[in-house]
Every structure is written in structure tokens, then in C-alpha cells.
Amino acid sequence: MQSGKPLLMVNQVYKSFDQNDVVKDVSLELNNGEIGCLLGPSGCGKTTLLRIIAGFETVQQGVVTIADRDVSSKTIMIPPEQRNIGMVFQDYALFPHLSVAENIAFGLKQGSRRSKQKIIERLLELVGLETSGKSYPHELSGGQQQRVALARALAPEPKLLLLDEPFSNLDVTLREKLTVEVRDILKIAGITALMVTHNQYEAFSVADSVGVIFNGSISQWDSAYNIYHEPKTLEVATFVGDGSILKGRVTGANQISCGLGELNGDLSLPCENGCQVDLLVRPEDVLHDDSSKVSAKVIHKSFRGPNILYKLELPNTETCLALVSSHHNHQLGENIGIVPEVDNLVVFPSEATVFDTV
């Protein structure tokens, strides 16, 4: 992160509709040039929060500050057009009767024709559409249309760019390619941006900081790495990535006994001997080894090209996941050797149910 005062500050914001709390006590910060992402399931409040920052919704409590200027509070409501923000919508919202260059120029209210043309040319080059200025939206692919929408939003040089599910209308392959391209474009332009998505892989590919939202509240605002490897709550752990929760008991300093045997590693939660915990185990934590004395039964398999995701039944009847090279194509009901390699023991206070994501 860069030093200095954050460009975007959301401080203890609340929003309700018909007595229903949609956004509850949300706080977050984005530094200049940083890309953030609001990640969560449908209906969790992430789009409402984005609309509050944009100025399309009011707040009941709290303050939104952009570039040292309070733009939303109980007593302040600066209109969207006066917030110096750019917006990229899910459906691109391009004007079909305007060319690509004319769409980009739409937000340029000031400047000479020559200066506007220079901005258009620079943005076309930035988004990789140098030769498409005279084309119309219907002549472009979905990915190209999204890049035009991005260029149009960047044209007025906003302080903050907001993106609402920008890749949801694209097929999976194009979506993965474009997320990397968009991150590169934003970083080259030095733009501060906040994106909303329900797709964790989009969030991980684009964002410097990710906020995982459930029921209107941010459960964790952190780097993608920390959210995956060091989730703060069981809810975050089971929402992000594949994984299983195994029942465990602390048997010593940095040691747990569970369905995978005795595991040693750094405990994420201080706990005395005998403490009952729920242990997060990722598929990559369970290695396939035919020579291992520990075995588990294959009860489900999902072919993923280079890998197969196996769901395994352990000797104590609990289940875990293992990501194995697809050269090892085992059959349902077959027992395979496994070796746990869990260095960081991510644990939570024990709950009554066992959960896994497959």
C-alpha cells in the first residue's frame, strides 16, 4: 500500500430499506492507486454499498469521503456527477449509435477538439483498441465492448473508478483473460478502483484488497492471500476456495489430532491442550502418495483438466478434498494413499456440524 491519506474512506456506514438493514457498520479504505473488491454472495449488500459510494443511494449513518471531501452522510449528499468518479456497469451501457471514439468522448465536457482527440487516442492505445475508433459497439466482441466502457469511464480522469460486476456477461475463458488485462490497464493508468463481484477468482485476479461481505457487513478486509490462507471467520473460510472443516483436538504445543492423524504446525487460534476446534483443510493440503500408510476412499471426483478434485472419506467417516494430478485417475470406491501437509493450522472454535464445499 502507498503512504498518505486514503483516497476513499467509508466509515461506519449503515443503509436500510423498509426496516431491513442492507449495509451494517461498514468501514474500509483505499489508498491512491489501489484496487479494492467487494466480494460476497447475491443479496449480501455489496452493490448497495457501491451505489452509496457512487451517490445513487443515501446513508442512514456514517460518512463516505473521496479525496478528502465528505460526499455522503446523514446531512450531506453530493450528486454522482459532482463526485469525480467513473462508473463501469455490468451491461457496458454503450451508445449503439455512436462509434467507439464517440463513446469514449461522451464524458469529455471540456477541452478543444484536438485535446479530446489526443485523450481518445491515448485511451484506445491503453485498452488495446487502436484501430477500432471508427467501429460501432455491435461490431465488437463482448471483451472489446467492456474495454470501450472502461476507456469511456477513464476519459474524464476520475479520482475513483467503480466497477459493478464488470465481467459477468462474458464467457469463462474471456472473463479470466480480461480480468488480468483490466488490472494491468488500471495499474498503468494509476487509477484507484473499487469493484463488486460474487466471483472470488475475479476478485483475487484484480484486487489488492478484498472485502468479504455477508448480510451487509464486511467480515474481512484483507489481501487475497490472507483471505484464502488466514481467514478470520469460519464463514469466510468456507466461502472462499475449496476446502473441508475437520473436527480436531489440540494435543500439544502447535499440535492437533484429527481425522488426518496428528498434525503439527502454527495454530491460528491460541488454545489449551484438549481444546476442541474446527480445522480448515484445503485440497492442496492433502497430497496423494501410494506408499503412505494412511488411506482414504474416493467418494466423488471432479475432472479439471490438469487435476482431479477428489472427495475422500477418511477412516473416521469425515470427508476431505484432495487436488491430484489427473495422471492419477482413481475410481469411485477405491482407496488411495494420502499424506497431509498442513503447515498452518487454521482453526476456529468448534461447532456442531461438519462442512465441506463439495
N, C-alpha and C positions, 0 to 999 in steps of 0.2 A: 504494500500500500504506500501511497505517496503521503508526505507530511503536509501539514497545513489544515485549515478548517475544511470539513466535508462540504462538497458541493450540494449534496442532498441530505437533509436531515428530516426524518419522520419521528416525532416524539410523542409517545403515549396517545396514539390516535384511536378513536372509537367511532364506529358508524353503525346505526341500526335502521332497519326497515320494519315498520309495523311491530314494534316491540321485539324484533328478532335481531340480536347482536350479530352483525356480519363481520365487522372488524373490531377486535378487542385488544386494547392496550398494546398496539404495535409500535415498536421503535426500531429504526435502522438508520444506517449512514452509508453514503457512497462518496468516496474521495474523487477528486478531479481525475478523469481518465479511467476510472474503474468501471467494470461491467458487473452488475448485480442481476440476480434472477430470483423471482418468487416462484417456488415450486410447491405444488400440492394437488390433491385430487379435485375433481369438479365440485363446485359449491363451497370451497373452503374459504373464500373471501379474497383470493389473490387479485382477481380482475377488478373487484370493487376498490381495493387498495390502490391499484394502478390508476383508476378513474379519479380517485381522490387526489392523487399527486398531479394528475393532468388538469384537474379543475372542473371535471364533469360531475362530481359529487361533493356535497358539503360534509363537514365533520361535526359530530356532537361534542367531542372533546379532543384535545391535543393540538399540535401545531405541525405544519409542513413548511419547511424552509428550503428554498432553492437559491443558491448563490448569495447567501447572507440576507435574503429577503423572505420574510414570512408571507406565504401565499395562501395558506388555509388555516383557519382556527374558528372558534365559536363566533368571533367578531370580524374576521377577515375572509373575504372570498374574492381573490384576484381571478378574473376571467382567463380561460385557457390561452387565448390569443395574446395575453399580456405576460405570460409566464416564461417566454423564451424557451419553449420546449418543442421537440419534434415528436411525431407520432407515426408509428408503422402499425397498420391494422392487419388483422387476420386475413381479410379478403383483398388486401392491397389497396382498394379504393382508388384505382387509377381512372382517369377520364378517357373513355374509349375513343372519343372524337379528337383527342389531342395526340400528337406524336410523343415519342419518348422525351425528346428535348423540351417540348412544350409542357409536358407533365412535370418535369424537373423544375422548369422555370416558373411554375404556377405560384410557388411560395415566395418568389423574389419580388417584393413590392417596390424596392428602391434600387437605384443604380442605373447607369446608362445601358443601352442595348449591348454595347461592346463588353462592358464589365460582366453583364449577365451571361453573355456567350462564353466568356472565359471560365466562369463558375461552372456552367453546364459541361463544357469540355473537360474540365478537371474532374468533375464527379463521374462523368461517363468513363473516364480512364480509371478512376478509383474503383468502380464497380465492374470493370471489365467489359464495358459495352460501347467501346469507342466508335464502332461502325454502325450502331443501332439508333442513332439520334433521330433519324427520319422515319423509323419504323413506328407502327402503331401497336398498342398493347396486345391486340388479338393475334398479331404476327409473332409474338414472343412465347417462349416456354414459361411454365409456372415459375421456375427458378429465376429466369430473366426478369419477369414481371416483379418478383419480390425485390430484386436488386434495383429496379427502377423506383419502386416505392421507398426503398432505403435512401437512394440518391435524392429523391424529392424531399424527404424529411431532413436530410443533411444540408440542403441548399441554403436555407436561411442562417446556417451556422448556430444551431440551438445550443444552449448551455447543457441541456439534458435531453436524451432521446429515450422515449418509451416505446416498447415493442410488445404488442398483445398477441400471444400465440402466433408468431410470425411464420412458423413453418408447418402449421397443422394441415394445410391444404395440399402439401406436397407428398409424393411417394417416399418410402423409407430411404431408398438409396440417394435420391436427390436431397432429402432433408439432411442426411448426415454430411453430405458434401457441402451444402450451403451453410450449415452452422459454422463450419470451420472458416469458410470464406467471409461470412458476416463478422466473425470475431476479428479476423485479420483486417477487414475494412475499418471497423470501429477503432482498433488499436492504431492503425496508420493515421486515421483522422484525429486521434486523441480525444474521442467523444466519451463522455460519461453516459452510461446507458443502464436502463432497468428493463428486464424482460420478464414476461409472465409465461409459464408453461406448466403442463402437467407431465411432461416427458423428462425424466431425470437425465437421460443421456444428452438431450439438448442443453439442459442446464449445466451439466458437467463440461460440455464441449465449449460453451460460450463464456460462462461467468467466472469472475474472480472470487465473488462471494455469492453464496446461495442461502436463501431463507426458506426453510421448510415450514409450510403453513398447514395447520389443522384447525378447523372450527373457528376461523377468524384470528388465530393467534400464531405468532412465529415461535415454533418450538426450538429452532436452532438457526442462527445466522452465522455462517462459517465458510471456510473454503470447502470445495467439493471433496478434497482428500479427507479432511477431518469429519465431514458429514458421513462419508462412507466408512472410514476406519475408526472414528471416535464419536459415534452418535451419542447424544446426550440423553435421549429417552428411548424406551423400548419401541414407541410408536415410530420414531424416526428410523430406528434400526430396521424395522420390518417393512417400512415403506420404500426405503432406498436400497436398490440392488437385490439380488437373490440372497437367501440365507435361511438358516433354521435357528430356532431357540431350543436349547437343550437344558434340562434340569441339571443343576450341579450343586456340589457341596464343597466349601473351602476346607481343605485338609492340611494346610500348612502355609508357610510364607510363599506367596505367589504360586500356589498350587491348588488345583481343582480336580475333584473326582466327578466324572460324568459318564455318559454312555459311550464316549470315545476312549475311556480309560483315564489314567492320571495325566493331567496336562500341567505344564509349567510355563509361566510367563508373567508379564506385568499385569496386575489386576487394575482395571479401570475404576473400581469402587472398593475403598478400604473395607475389609470385612474380617471378623474374627474367625478362628477355627470353628467349624461346624455350621457356619452361616450358609443358609440355603439361597441360591442365586439362579437367575436365568442367564445362560451363556449364549452369546451370538456367535454362530459359526458360519462363515462364508464358504461357498463352494470351492474356492481356491485354497481353503484351509485344510481340505481333505484330499490327500494325494493317493493315487492308485498305485499299489505295489503288490504284485502277485506273490512275492516272497514274505509278505507281512503275516504275522500270526493273528492279527485282528482282521476279521472279515465282516462283510455286511451284504444283505440280499438286495438285488436290484428289483425295485417295485414300480419304477416308472423311468422312462428315458425320453429325452428331447434332443433330437439331432440338430446341431447348429453349425454344420459345415466342418470347420477345423476341430470342433469339440463336440462332445456329447455331455449334456447335463443329466446326471443320474440322480434319482431319488432313491436313497438306500435305507433299508430297515436295519437298525443296529440290534445287537443281541438283547438289549433291554426293551425292544419294540419301539423305541423312539426312532424318528427319521432324521436324516440329514441329507445335504446335497453335496455332490462332488462333480467338478468340471474336469473331464478327462479327454485326452486326445482321441479323436474319432477313429484312430487306428485300432483302438481297443473297443471293439463293438460287442459288448456283452448283452446277453439275452435276459428278458424278464424272468425272475425266479432264480437267476444264477447268483452264487456267492462270489464276491471279489475281495481281494485283499486291499486294505486301506491303511494309511499312516496319517494321523493328524499332525498338522504343522501349524499350531496356533500360538504365535509368539505373544500377541497382545490379547489378553483375556478380557474381552468387553462383556461386562456383566451388569445385571440390573436386579433390583430387589425381586425375589421370587414371586411369581404369580401362579394361579391355579391351572392355567391351560398351556399346552404346548402349541407353538405356532411355527409354520414354515410357509414359504411363499409359493410353493408349487403344489 
